[in-house]
Amino acid sequence: MAEVYDNIAEQFKKFHSMLLIQYVITYTYFHLLGDVTEKSILDLACGEEFYTRLLKQNGAARLVGVDISLEMIKLARQEEEKEPKGIEYIIADVAEIGFIDNFDLVVASFVLNYASTKEQLLKMCQTIYANLKPGSRFVTLNNNLELLPDFYHKNEKYGFAKSCASSLQEGIPLTITLIFSSDSEKVSFDNYYLSKATYEWALRSVGFKDIRWHHPVVSPEGVQKYGEDFWQDAIDYPFALGITCLK
Ligand SMILES: C[S@@+](CC[C@H](N)C(=O)[O-])C[C@H]1O[C@@H](n2cnc3c(N)ncnc32)[C@H](O)[C@@H]1O
């Protein structure tokens, strides 16, 4: 996994300016996160820093970012050097790192979908749970596991293509291709399919309660700029869902 993102780290910086990410996914994520003022936050699979820095800008007291990719963390550290915000970065596998500290909030956008087995998913959930203070929340974004392959094409107009070689079965790879509209540049990488029931089993097994799945919402700015019709497929066939749960 580390090599995949080591190779696309620079291109991945365009991810957060894609319209679907900007006006739907990021908006939904921060809506679910709520007020982060003065919170200590662990951002697992933080990537090249986009959400990590935004959380710090939104008033979080402490931010620790973890990612398996050396190149992604290099980009994050470069930003930190350019404009220091006191964010700590660690290169590690979420499934293996274990306890770092007790945090008020753990976030981990788009990483659970890299688990290809229920055992791996369980290990990721163990790390998340171990780093949360009792009564605190885990908030994440995840590939929408419930979207059927017949409808994968519905997100292509937003630059998100998804395909799988067979019918949906536990552990099969799902190939995601991001098409950046500015220059038709593409990047592809694999996620893995595990069912919603397996996710709920893993989260519950480590001790999480109040597990909720959240459909995306379009920001008022997105509606104003592009109109409701443009976003209808993003709402009817969501590419990603939010998950929240409580320790
Ligand atoms: C799609 S990117 C998301 C980055 C960031 N969370 C965001 O939403 O912008 C997925 C990230 O997960 C990281 N990743 C994948 N598997 C991981 C693992 N087992 N442990 C730590 N990071 C992992 C990749 O290196 C990559 O940076």
The ligand as a Gaussian input file, in Angstrom:
#p B3LYP/6-31G(d) Opt

LIG

0 1
 C       -7.417000       8.187000      -0.357000
 S       -6.045000       8.646000       0.630000
 C       -6.882000       9.615000       1.874000
 C       -6.002000      10.599000       2.566000
 C       -6.723000      11.496000       3.567000
 N       -7.248000      10.740000       4.697000
 C       -7.841000      12.228000       2.883000
 O       -9.017000      11.835000       3.038000
 O       -7.541000      13.169000       2.167000
 C       -5.697000       7.180000       1.498000
 C       -4.477000       7.299000       2.402000
 O       -4.458000       6.157000       3.230000
 C       -3.111000       5.781000       3.417000
 N       -3.132000       4.383000       3.867000
 C       -3.634000       3.303000       3.230000
 N       -3.518000       2.210000       3.994000
 C       -2.938000       2.610000       5.158000
 C       -2.555000       1.935000       6.350000
 N       -2.751000       0.622000       6.503000
 N       -1.984000       2.656000       7.340000
 C       -1.764000       3.995000       7.195000
 N       -2.109000       4.684000       6.087000
 C       -2.687000       3.999000       5.082000
 C       -2.473000       6.019000       2.057000
 O       -1.068000       6.094000       2.138000
 C       -3.148000       7.343000       1.671000
 O       -2.405000       8.437000       2.111000

